[in-house]
C-alpha cells in the first residue's frame, strides 16, 4: 500500500497491519520499540499514572501493545505505525 493509502487507514487498522507484519516477519526490533514508546504515548494522552505502572509491569506493557491501536493511545502511536509501514510497503 502506498503512503497515501496508509493515511486513510484508521489507527486500529494501522496498528493491526504493523503488528501483524512484525510478528509474521519476526521483527522483534519493531515490537520492542513499540513497547518502549507506549509509556510516552500514554503520558501524551493524559494517562501519566499508567506510565509508571507500565514501566514496572511487563505484562501490562504487553497487554497495551496488543491493544495499542485503539482510542487516544492509537492516535498517539499513529506516527510509529505509519513510519514502520512506509518502511515495509509489502505489509
Residue pairs with C-beta under 8 A, 6 or more apart in sequence:
1 85
1 89
1 91
2 89
3 86
6 14
6 82
6 85
6 86
7 82
9 17
10 74
11 69
11 70
11 74
11 75
11 77
11 78
11 81
12 69
12 70
12 74
13 69
14 69
14 74
14 78
14 81
14 82
14 85
15 68
15 69
15 70
15 74
15 77
15 81
16 69
17 81
17 85
17 91
18 30
18 80
18 81
18 84
18 85
18 91
19 31
19 34
19 65
19 66
19 69
20 91
21 27
21 84
21 85
21 88
21 91
22 28
22 30
22 31
22 34
22 84
23 31
25 88
30 84
31 65
33 80
34 65
34 68
34 77
34 80
35 61
35 62
35 65
37 77
37 80
38 54
38 61
38 64
38 65
38 68
38 73
38 77
39 50
39 51
39 54
39 55
39 61
40 51
41 68
41 73
41 76
41 77
42 48
42 50
42 51
42 54
42 64
42 73
42 76
43 51
44 76
45 71
45 72
45 73
45 75
45 76
46 72
50 60
53 60
54 60
54 61
54 64
55 61
64 73
67 73
68 74
68 77
69 77
69 81
84 91
85 91
